[in-house]
Amino acid sequence: MDKNAFNLFFISLMFLFLLSSVSAMDVQDSNMTIVSSGDSYNIITSNLSNEDIQLKFDNADDGDTFEFTDEKYDNISLIVDKKLNVISKNNSLVYASNQITDRAKDLGIDKTFGFYFTSNSAGSVLSGITIIASDSDYGVVVDNARNIKIKDNKVVGGANSLLIRNSNDFTVSNNDFSKAKEDGLKLQNVKNSLIENNNISYNKKSGIETTNMHYCNITNNTIHHNDLNGITVNGISSHNLINRNDVYENTNGVYINSTSTYDEVKSNSMTSNRKDPRSIMGGFETGNGFLLGSGFKSSGKSILKVEYNYLAHNEFFQAKNYWENENYEMGQNWYDSNDPSNTFVCPRLLASLMKLDTLSISNTLSLQLKDSSGKAVNEFATFQTKVEVDGNQYTVTVNNGQATVVKDLDPTVDHDVQVEIGGQFYKYDYKASGDKGESQDSKSSDSTDGERGSQNYNGDGGTSDISGDSNYHGNSQGGNSSQSHIANSDKSGNYGTNSSDIPSQDTSDNGENALSNGDLDAGDTGSGSESQEGKSYELVPPVTTAKELTNTSGLIVLAILSLMACLIYGYRSKYDEDDF
């Protein structure tokens, strides 16, 4: 064999060796896919036993991902004892076991559950799984952990669908928690965390129950049809924000029974909460939109703020204070009433009366909420009401205190406008006032007892100057519920007892004198600058998930072929030159 032939033979052997190496990389276990940065992606099928899956969890590296791919898994009770991503892209159905596993016993756990996150599981994710915990103690437990993300799951049953204790920096988002034997979501000794965009319903106690919560944000949740309170706050609470939740058809809406500092209950809708004479709280402590319990304490600059909430159609009081507590001064809230004698706020609360008015600028008719001083608000809970314009009825959604009703209103002709407030329609007569865009519209409001008021609007330049008062009287009876959830829009009734006609001179928690009737501007009696410590912030902890593998074996083979071609071409060229 000559030298050139030997070289070609050697190059061919090298080519076959490299090609076989690339092919070997593609051979992998049926339950494993290699991913970048040393993480692995594991496929969990339903033919694996709970012990098999637990062994995979225990032998995994931090950051590994386990995907449940099949439709149904039985007798699952898994402990996450390191940073893992446990996910399903198919909404896999997992039935939690009613037996305590040997692995749980080794850790001293004496309860049953679907998934249990330990103190070693920091940074873990649970996502996309439906967990049925009807026969177990808990659906999911997070115990003494940090930076856990529970998202896009559905958990049914358990004493609690989700129990989080002694933990911080977690996120619970876009889940559905229902039919727990006690509280749907139970938080104990937690801080710096976010609870958002969850649906929490049909639990035997509260939707969310907290004890010793600090620097947490409970926002944009829908909490309804729970047998106790929508949200319960116990123990010691500080720097928390309960914001923009829709809380309805519970025994009470939001119940604060804590020693509270710098907490805020802001821009929530608390509606249609019902009385229950069989409640463990006692019948007289049910049916309220907002309730302060006997354990509530808050005062001074760090006092609890309750403002810009929508409280309506609750069966007892829109807002109530425990009878032995000191008088508490509410912020600016809307009680679905322009009448100070029909706010349905208990006499132990000092409440300012907001107003819902119509506003016309150019050819657009809008609704505008104003505080007790007449100033338009631009931050408020979302709710719905009805408006009739010239016999045409519109259902409008009020966002941040304002709603557009009609955009093509002709200011050169008279208009009959009626706005639903407290189940009744109040009439506003809009008179013709000249050419569009140059008019000074005059509006008079006729109330049911014949009293009249007037307001003037200047349409020039897209702004309005409002003067005068508009007085409305009449009980809130019958009619439709004007709230942010349409499902209860057919409810009616004159709920509560009129407490605003029981004036009592007293001292509120901030030391200022105030009169506990509905037309009191109690929100203006305080003084001092806003404390930055009173702010609560959304804390979304970063969670790193494993990246999917991009298969590059084809590129490697192509590169090897190109290299071989270049070498062969070079040797052939040299061979040709030698012959020449």
Buried (B, 14 or more C-beta within 10 A) or exposed (E): EEEBEEBBEEBEEEBEEBBEEBEEEEEEEEBEBEBEEEBBBBBBBBEBEBEEBBEBBEEBEBBBBBBBEBEEBEBBBBBBBBBBBBBBEEEBBBBBBEEBBEBBEEEEBEBBBBBBBBEBBBBBBBBBBBBBBBBBBBBBBBBBBBBBBBBBBBBBBBBBBBBBBBBBBBBBBBBBBBBBBBBBBBBBBBBBBBBBBBBBBBBBBBBBBBBBBBBBBBBBBBBBBBBBBBBBBBBBBBBBBBBBBBBBBBBBBBBBBBBBBBBBBBBBBBBBBBBBEEBEBEEEBBBBBBBBBEBBBBBEBBBBBBBBBBBBBBBBBBBBBBEEBBBBBBBBBBBBBBBBBBBBBBBBBBBBBBBBBBBBBBBBBBBBBBBBEEEBBEEBBBBBBBBBBBEEEBBBEBEBBBBBBBEEBEBEEEBEBBBBBBBBBBBBBBEEBEEEEEBEBBBBBBBBEEEEBEBEBBBEEEEBEBEEEBBBBBBBEEBBBBBBBEEBBEBBBBBBEBBBEEEEEBEBBBEBEBBBBBBBBBBBBBEEEEEEEBEBEEBBBEBBBBEEEEEEEEEBBEEBEEBBEEBBEEBEEEBEEEEE
